[in-house]
Amino acid sequence: MWRIVENGMIEIYSERLKLIPLDNDLLTLWFIQSREKMERQLGLNPSNWQIEDFFKAETLDALVNFWLPMTAENPDNFFWYTNWEIVLVAENTSIGGIGFAGFPDQDGVTMVGYFIDGKHREKGYASEALKCLLDWASLEPSLKTIFADTPFFNLPSQNVLKKAGFREFGIAEVHHIEKMQVKNWKLEIR
């Protein structure tokens, strides 16, 4: 279920979670001041994420090199180019992030990625957040296919994708933050 809240912002809800897309102002607050200030601006309790160094580096890289510039360039469709905070409603705190790599291209393709704070893994939150975001995204008529990559040995993440209907279609080596082997996944929407 999703709804539009004040200032035209969209929030997506499930039984336990709320997904909040970060606009350029919120991302700038995160980058210039701190993540805690951004969370407080949203009315959230500070999260103090416990994530691996790889995910910290990947998040900072996405913030600086993708989310900030792309939300500035696409203010009307920023939710396709940003991090959506995954908020555990019972604690009113962010437990991770999820998002797309942009509005569907001319072939109707985009990519999804996500992570969950180490303290909140193995509780079904990633699956729940992914289902919410996919349900919302499937309302976009131009969307046909969503891709995802998972580190080769990240079985929990692979199970999240399988549960959401993604199918494995290959293995690749990527050089993002560090060199690693990943499994390639796709979900046909229409």
N, C-alpha and C positions, 0 to 999 in steps of 0.2 A: 504494500500500500504506500502511496506517496501523496504528498500534499505540498502546496505552495504556502510558505509562511511569509512573514514580513519582508519587505524590500524585494519581493519576487523570488526569494530563495526557495529552492526545492529541498525537501527532506523526505527520505524514504524510511518507512518503518516496517519492522517485523515484530514478532512476539517479544524478543529480548533486546533488539538493536534499533538504533537510529543511525542512518547514514546522512552526513552533512557535507555537501561539496564546498570546497574552499574557493572563494572568489579571489581576485588579484589583491584586494586590500588585505584580506586575512593572510594570504601567503606572504605578502610584504611584511606584515606585522611579525609573522613567524621568523622570516629571514633577518630583518633589521633589528628587532628587539629580542624576542625569544618565543619558543614554542609554548611555554607556559602563559605568556601574555596573550597569545592567540587563543589558547584554550579558554582563558578567563573571559576574553571578549565574546566567546561563544556561550559563556555561562557554564562551562564544564569544570569539573574538578581536575587539577593537573594530573597528567598520566604518568610521567616519569617512565616512559617505555623502557623495557628491558629487551633489547634486540641485539642481535649479533652485529659485529663491526661491519660485515658486508652489507647488511640492511641499512645501517646508519649511513654508510658511504653512498649506497644506492639512493636513499631518500634525499640526502643533501644534493647529490647530482641531479636528481629529478626536480627538486625545488628550484635550483639555480638555472639549469639548462633546459628545462621543459615547462614545468608548471607556471613559473613566473612569466616567461616571455609569451607562452602560448595563451594564457588567460588574459594577458594584456592585449594580444592580437585578436582574440575571439571572445569579447565580453558577453555577447549574446548567447554563445554556445559553450561558455567556459567549463560547464560540468563534464564535457567530453575530454577536457585537457587538464584536469586537476586531480588532486587527491581528495577523496571522500573520506572524512573521518568516520571510523566505525566506532560508535558510541554504545557502551553497555549501559542501557537505560537504568538498571537497578543501582549502578554506582555513579551514574552521570559522569563517566570518564571515557576517554578514547582508548580503545584497546587495539587499534591498528589502522590501516589505510587500505583503500581499494580504488581503482580507477582505470580509465581507458587511455590509450595512446593517441586519442584524437577522434574527431567526428568521422564516421565511415567514409572511406575514400570512394573514388569513382566506381570501384568494383563492389562497394558495400562492405568493406573489410575494416576492422579495427582490432586492437589487441587489448587484453585486460591483464592487470597485475594486482597483487594484494599481499599483505603480510599481517600477522597477528603478533602482538606483544607476547613475549615468552611466558609471562605469568598467566596468560589466558588461552594457551594452545590446547588442542585435544578436547575441546568442549563443543565443537560444532559451530563456532562463531564464523569461521571463514566460509563454510558452506552456506550458512544463513545469509551472510552479507553478499556473497556472490549471487545467490538466488535472487535477492532483492534487486541488486544492480542489473542483473540480466533481465528480470521482469520489466524494469523501467526502460532499459535500452531497447527491448524488443518492440516498444511502441513506435520507435523511429522506423518509418517505412523503407528507408534506403539501406538499413542494416541487413546484411545477408550472412556474414561469417565473422566470428570472433576467434582470434588466435590467442594462445598463451604458451609460455615456456616455463618449465620447472627445472631446477637443478636435478641432474640425473638421479641422485640418491635421495631426493626429498619426497619420500613416499606419502607423508601426510598431505602435502600439497597436491600430489598426483591423485590421491583419493578424493580430495575436494573437487577437482576438475571432473573426474569420472562421475561422481555423484551428480554433478550439474549437467551431464550429458556430453561432455567433451570427449573426443576420440584422439588417441595418440596417432601421429602420422609420420614421425621421424625423430632423428637425433641430430643435433648440431653442436658445434663448438662456437661459443660466443666470447667476445672480449669486451665485456661491460663490467667496469670496476675491477674485475679479475677474470682471467681465462678459466672457462669451465665448460663442461658438457651439459647440455640441456636436452630434455625431451620436448618435442613440439606437439601442441594440441590444437584442435579446432572444434568449434561448435557451429553447426549450420543452423541459422535462424529461420531462413526462408529460401 
